[in-house]
């Protein structure tokens, strides 16, 4: 149990390591009033209301990112716990958690999409922000979340179980 | 230090075969010269031992330093115990010495050109006809030890290759210590005749006033009392020894040795081994290839005597009189703790585990690759080497591993219900389609099979009967995590892979060497 907790903690640090710069990047991308869409800028005349709308949109985006990292951390923790309990005696058995890894990856993507639908589209963030800004912010968040999942699983999983994470054999081994 | 091990007769050869197993595991002195003596050149027991000996020698030659794949057998920290004891054969490329030609009989050897008095004495001592005087010696002495002794003494009185070679080895130029260990049976033909005859000849040489290395030669011996029986011969009246005759013959032999030791101290150390109840071979062959008795547990115990003699600390002994030691089992079952040799469990178990792991779980990885080498631990060690370019080395290693496993499997099988719980269990590797015969009671699976990991997990057992906890998963994880450190030392090419696998299969993690 101790080993699992330790790996879960390592996974947390990997997610934290990527989440902080991602949130900062999103914050920077959605900063100026020119990040707002033309229609919003045409509708809202006062600087204060523009700032409020911008802050709301930025907040929704950052919440979406934060939730995505949280989901990814939970998913990676599930994978790591499962891999920790495996006792592979050959490469075939070492690949035995590849299915779980793929399933959890798809789950993370699906939950990101659901959350995108409800949180971002539901709050009309895509309407509030300029399309370029919106797409860039979502891509940064999504990419950071998926990279965190991959590295948290690939770097932290027991070395013997690395065949369960695609292409993880080439990753450094300092945390496995 | 010169170490010589000589197996006399079929039983002696089988003890040498078991000793080769211990030597392969690194139990023994740094180097040993092996000799075999048998009148029956085609004897199956001798042939099997010779094959195993040649396989081990070939393995040592091919992995010993000149090819692209080498194993570190130096005395440094990187040394691998497996195969580290240098084995050589008594004669240049042959270990076997046959006293007489195939078609000779006692009548041909000493029964010709006799005076009337000598002829009468010859008739008095040896039964006329095929029973003794005209018994063809090409298939051994068939339990007629006195016939064999006469034939052997006649052969030794003449200048012969065996005594010439042994005299050369005993009288080394730098007068180094020489240890000679003889092993033979008290109940057969060649062994019963050759064991005391050769021992006395060697003792005579070492006590000769003109011999240069008088105080440097130690002679040890293991006398095998009856420990197996066989079915009655097919034809009545065949000149062979039967089970009923074994114990009376052994008693006569012991009386003979008792009298011998009163007059001359032929042996510096003398070991006597037997087994009760007998192992039943279930067949009988007077000699030739078909006399190919499966290995039996008693021979492994005799092998521990050989190793003990060849490695004991002489200075500690002070060459004083060695006390008589008696040892026997209390129960029926066999356990690791029954072996009277320190390190036997650790090293022999490691050898057996490695042999199985190499044959069934490692060798195939040499020709396969995995993406970035994640699951194939051999990739990081072997680089770009291809098995096709190194077939002789790999075949030699495969043969040694097969010899070890075949010997372990047959020993287990022949032990029957004595094997409770037994130190190892090879049944997971047995070919269940094999039709059991008396000379081949068990056969191993030829290639990889789906449950090889499970079979490996059950291969070696601790004394409480449980499987060793360090199973195939722990071995695999050690290899994936620490292949580089497990292959440390001056290994090259596939030698790194072998060293890593050998160390990883140690019973308790990283082994000694």
Boltz contact constraints between the chains, C-beta under 6 A:
constraints:
  - contact:
      token1: [A, 87]
      token2: [B, 473]
      max_distance: 6.0
  - contact:
      token1: [A, 89]
      token2: [B, 453]
      max_distance: 6.0
  - contact:
      token1: [A, 89]
      token2: [B, 472]
      max_distance: 6.0
  - contact:
      token1: [A, 89]
      token2: [B, 473]
      max_distance: 6.0
  - contact:
      token1: [A, 89]
      token2: [B, 476]
      max_distance: 6.0
  - contact:
      token1: [A, 91]
      token2: [B, 370]
      max_distance: 6.0
  - contact:
      token1: [A, 91]
      token2: [B, 375]
      max_distance: 6.0
  - contact:
      token1: [A, 94]
      token2: [B, 375]
      max_distance: 6.0
  - contact:
      token1: [A, 159]
      token2: [B, 480]
      max_distance: 6.0
  - contact:
      token1: [A, 159]
      token2: [B, 481]
      max_distance: 6.0
  - contact:
      token1: [A, 160]
      token2: [B, 477]
      max_distance: 6.0
  - contact:
      token1: [A, 160]
      token2: [B, 480]
      max_distance: 6.0
  - contact:
      token1: [A, 162]
      token2: [B, 374]
      max_distance: 6.0
  - contact:
      token1: [A, 163]
      token2: [B, 374]
      max_distance: 6.0
  - contact:
      token1: [A, 163]
      token2: [B, 375]
      max_distance: 6.0
  - contact:
      token1: [A, 169]
      token2: [B, 372]
      max_distance: 6.0
  - contact:
      token1: [A, 169]
      token2: [B, 373]
      max_distance: 6.0
  - contact:
      token1: [A, 169]
      token2: [B, 374]
      max_distance: 6.0
  - contact:
      token1: [A, 170]
      token2: [B, 372]
      max_distance: 6.0
